[in-house]
Amino acid sequence: MPIVNILVTREGTTSGADRTTSEQKNAVYKGVADLLFDVMGKPREDTIVIFHEHEIEDLG
């Protein structure tokens, strides 16, 4: 079972948005699952993606 952690900052999020939307996250999840299937043959339904979104000032 693939487990993928994605860490992003909110910097650069779509203009006017203060966070990544559910639709954007779903597209990321699908893209990651598709990539792991295409490259490694990992079943899409077994892929877990953990999405971490942070404010830029939380990083140092």
Chimera marker file (.cmm) of the C-alpha trace (Angstrom):
<marker_set name="trace">
<marker id="1" x="0.000" y="0.000" z="0.000" r="1" g="1" b="0" radius="0.5"/>
<marker id="2" x="1.636" y="3.266" z="-1.090" r="1" g="1" b="0" radius="0.5"/>
<marker id="3" x="1.462" y="6.132" z="1.378" r="1" g="1" b="0" radius="0.5"/>
<marker id="4" x="2.417" y="9.528" z="-0.030" r="1" g="1" b="0" radius="0.5"/>
<marker id="5" x="2.899" y="12.661" z="2.075" r="1" g="1" b="0" radius="0.5"/>
<marker id="6" x="2.522" y="15.972" z="0.272" r="1" g="1" b="0" radius="0.5"/>
<marker id="7" x="3.634" y="19.142" z="2.040" r="1" g="1" b="0" radius="0.5"/>
<marker id="8" x="2.745" y="22.474" z="0.497" r="1" g="1" b="0" radius="0.5"/>
<marker id="9" x="2.549" y="26.088" z="1.567" r="1" g="1" b="0" radius="0.5"/>
<marker id="10" x="-0.471" y="28.250" z="0.961" r="1" g="1" b="0" radius="0.5"/>
<marker id="11" x="1.791" y="30.682" z="-0.885" r="1" g="1" b="0" radius="0.5"/>
<marker id="12" x="0.900" y="30.632" z="-4.547" r="1" g="1" b="0" radius="0.5"/>
<marker id="13" x="-2.631" y="29.328" z="-3.966" r="1" g="1" b="0" radius="0.5"/>
<marker id="14" x="-5.132" y="30.524" z="-6.572" r="1" g="1" b="0" radius="0.5"/>
<marker id="15" x="-5.692" y="34.268" z="-6.395" r="1" g="1" b="0" radius="0.5"/>
<marker id="16" x="-8.229" y="35.162" z="-3.724" r="1" g="1" b="0" radius="0.5"/>
<marker id="17" x="-8.094" y="31.737" z="-2.068" r="1" g="1" b="0" radius="0.5"/>
<marker id="18" x="-6.644" y="31.254" z="1.386" r="1" g="1" b="0" radius="0.5"/>
<marker id="19" x="-6.220" y="27.502" z="1.037" r="1" g="1" b="0" radius="0.5"/>
<marker id="20" x="-6.256" y="24.655" z="-1.434" r="1" g="1" b="0" radius="0.5"/>
<marker id="21" x="-9.799" y="23.730" z="-2.432" r="1" g="1" b="0" radius="0.5"/>
<marker id="22" x="-11.305" y="20.256" z="-2.118" r="1" g="1" b="0" radius="0.5"/>
<marker id="23" x="-11.417" y="20.048" z="-5.905" r="1" g="1" b="0" radius="0.5"/>
<marker id="24" x="-7.696" y="20.828" z="-6.157" r="1" g="1" b="0" radius="0.5"/>
<marker id="25" x="-6.846" y="18.258" z="-3.490" r="1" g="1" b="0" radius="0.5"/>
<marker id="26" x="-8.952" y="15.623" z="-5.237" r="1" g="1" b="0" radius="0.5"/>
<marker id="27" x="-7.094" y="16.336" z="-8.488" r="1" g="1" b="0" radius="0.5"/>
<marker id="28" x="-3.760" y="15.909" z="-6.661" r="1" g="1" b="0" radius="0.5"/>
<marker id="29" x="-4.929" y="12.640" z="-5.073" r="1" g="1" b="0" radius="0.5"/>
<marker id="30" x="-6.064" y="11.294" z="-8.440" r="1" g="1" b="0" radius="0.5"/>
<marker id="31" x="-2.837" y="12.374" z="-10.139" r="1" g="1" b="0" radius="0.5"/>
<marker id="32" x="-0.672" y="10.698" z="-7.511" r="1" g="1" b="0" radius="0.5"/>
<marker id="33" x="-2.689" y="7.470" z="-7.603" r="1" g="1" b="0" radius="0.5"/>
<marker id="34" x="-2.590" y="7.449" z="-11.410" r="1" g="1" b="0" radius="0.5"/>
<marker id="35" x="1.179" y="8.044" z="-11.435" r="1" g="1" b="0" radius="0.5"/>
<marker id="36" x="1.888" y="5.228" z="-8.994" r="1" g="1" b="0" radius="0.5"/>
<marker id="37" x="-0.321" y="2.913" z="-11.030" r="1" g="1" b="0" radius="0.5"/>
<marker id="38" x="1.278" y="3.879" z="-14.352" r="1" g="1" b="0" radius="0.5"/>
<marker id="39" x="4.881" y="3.685" z="-13.115" r="1" g="1" b="0" radius="0.5"/>
<marker id="40" x="4.788" y="0.952" z="-10.482" r="1" g="1" b="0" radius="0.5"/>
<marker id="41" x="1.528" y="-0.903" z="-11.066" r="1" g="1" b="0" radius="0.5"/>
<marker id="42" x="0.249" y="0.027" z="-7.596" r="1" g="1" b="0" radius="0.5"/>
<marker id="43" x="-3.558" y="-0.269" z="-7.377" r="1" g="1" b="0" radius="0.5"/>
<marker id="44" x="-5.167" y="3.161" z="-7.245" r="1" g="1" b="0" radius="0.5"/>
<marker id="45" x="-7.608" y="2.075" z="-4.548" r="1" g="1" b="0" radius="0.5"/>
<marker id="46" x="-4.711" y="1.113" z="-2.230" r="1" g="1" b="0" radius="0.5"/>
<marker id="47" x="-2.923" y="4.473" z="-2.494" r="1" g="1" b="0" radius="0.5"/>
<marker id="48" x="-3.159" y="6.812" z="0.494" r="1" g="1" b="0" radius="0.5"/>
<marker id="49" x="-2.249" y="10.469" z="0.054" r="1" g="1" b="0" radius="0.5"/>
<marker id="50" x="-1.776" y="12.698" z="3.106" r="1" g="1" b="0" radius="0.5"/>
<marker id="51" x="-1.986" y="16.393" z="2.258" r="1" g="1" b="0" radius="0.5"/>
<marker id="52" x="-0.287" y="18.846" z="4.639" r="1" g="1" b="0" radius="0.5"/>
<marker id="53" x="-0.880" y="22.541" z="4.013" r="1" g="1" b="0" radius="0.5"/>
<marker id="54" x="1.117" y="25.125" z="5.963" r="1" g="1" b="0" radius="0.5"/>
<marker id="55" x="1.388" y="28.872" z="6.234" r="1" g="1" b="0" radius="0.5"/>
<marker id="56" x="4.706" y="30.096" z="4.852" r="1" g="1" b="0" radius="0.5"/>
<marker id="57" x="5.553" y="31.748" z="8.186" r="1" g="1" b="0" radius="0.5"/>
<marker id="58" x="5.324" y="28.318" z="9.878" r="1" g="1" b="0" radius="0.5"/>
<marker id="59" x="8.520" y="27.291" z="8.060" r="1" g="1" b="0" radius="0.5"/>
<marker id="60" x="11.969" y="28.440" z="9.005" r="1" g="1" b="0" radius="0.5"/>
<link id1="1" id2="2" r="1" g="1" b="0" radius="0.2"/>
<link id1="2" id2="3" r="1" g="1" b="0" radius="0.2"/>
<link id1="3" id2="4" r="1" g="1" b="0" radius="0.2"/>
<link id1="4" id2="5" r="1" g="1" b="0" radius="0.2"/>
<link id1="5" id2="6" r="1" g="1" b="0" radius="0.2"/>
<link id1="6" id2="7" r="1" g="1" b="0" radius="0.2"/>
<link id1="7" id2="8" r="1" g="1" b="0" radius="0.2"/>
<link id1="8" id2="9" r="1" g="1" b="0" radius="0.2"/>
<link id1="9" id2="10" r="1" g="1" b="0" radius="0.2"/>
<link id1="10" id2="11" r="1" g="1" b="0" radius="0.2"/>
<link id1="11" id2="12" r="1" g="1" b="0" radius="0.2"/>
<link id1="12" id2="13" r="1" g="1" b="0" radius="0.2"/>
<link id1="13" id2="14" r="1" g="1" b="0" radius="0.2"/>
<link id1="14" id2="15" r="1" g="1" b="0" radius="0.2"/>
<link id1="15" id2="16" r="1" g="1" b="0" radius="0.2"/>
<link id1="16" id2="17" r="1" g="1" b="0" radius="0.2"/>
<link id1="17" id2="18" r="1" g="1" b="0" radius="0.2"/>
<link id1="18" id2="19" r="1" g="1" b="0" radius="0.2"/>
<link id1="19" id2="20" r="1" g="1" b="0" radius="0.2"/>
<link id1="20" id2="21" r="1" g="1" b="0" radius="0.2"/>
<link id1="21" id2="22" r="1" g="1" b="0" radius="0.2"/>
<link id1="22" id2="23" r="1" g="1" b="0" radius="0.2"/>
<link id1="23" id2="24" r="1" g="1" b="0" radius="0.2"/>
<link id1="24" id2="25" r="1" g="1" b="0" radius="0.2"/>
<link id1="25" id2="26" r="1" g="1" b="0" radius="0.2"/>
<link id1="26" id2="27" r="1" g="1" b="0" radius="0.2"/>
<link id1="27" id2="28" r="1" g="1" b="0" radius="0.2"/>
<link id1="28" id2="29" r="1" g="1" b="0" radius="0.2"/>
<link id1="29" id2="30" r="1" g="1" b="0" radius="0.2"/>
<link id1="30" id2="31" r="1" g="1" b="0" radius="0.2"/>
<link id1="31" id2="32" r="1" g="1" b="0" radius="0.2"/>
<link id1="32" id2="33" r="1" g="1" b="0" radius="0.2"/>
<link id1="33" id2="34" r="1" g="1" b="0" radius="0.2"/>
<link id1="34" id2="35" r="1" g="1" b="0" radius="0.2"/>
<link id1="35" id2="36" r="1" g="1" b="0" radius="0.2"/>
<link id1="36" id2="37" r="1" g="1" b="0" radius="0.2"/>
<link id1="37" id2="38" r="1" g="1" b="0" radius="0.2"/>
<link id1="38" id2="39" r="1" g="1" b="0" radius="0.2"/>
<link id1="39" id2="40" r="1" g="1" b="0" radius="0.2"/>
<link id1="40" id2="41" r="1" g="1" b="0" radius="0.2"/>
<link id1="41" id2="42" r="1" g="1" b="0" radius="0.2"/>
<link id1="42" id2="43" r="1" g="1" b="0" radius="0.2"/>
<link id1="43" id2="44" r="1" g="1" b="0" radius="0.2"/>
<link id1="44" id2="45" r="1" g="1" b="0" radius="0.2"/>
<link id1="45" id2="46" r="1" g="1" b="0" radius="0.2"/>
<link id1="46" id2="47" r="1" g="1" b="0" radius="0.2"/>
<link id1="47" id2="48" r="1" g="1" b="0" radius="0.2"/>
<link id1="48" id2="49" r="1" g="1" b="0" radius="0.2"/>
<link id1="49" id2="50" r="1" g="1" b="0" radius="0.2"/>
<link id1="50" id2="51" r="1" g="1" b="0" radius="0.2"/>
<link id1="51" id2="52" r="1" g="1" b="0" radius="0.2"/>
<link id1="52" id2="53" r="1" g="1" b="0" radius="0.2"/>
<link id1="53" id2="54" r="1" g="1" b="0" radius="0.2"/>
<link id1="54" id2="55" r="1" g="1" b="0" radius="0.2"/>
<link id1="55" id2="56" r="1" g="1" b="0" radius="0.2"/>
<link id1="56" id2="57" r="1" g="1" b="0" radius="0.2"/>
<link id1="57" id2="58" r="1" g="1" b="0" radius="0.2"/>
<link id1="58" id2="59" r="1" g="1" b="0" radius="0.2"/>
<link id1="59" id2="60" r="1" g="1" b="0" radius="0.2"/>
</marker_set>
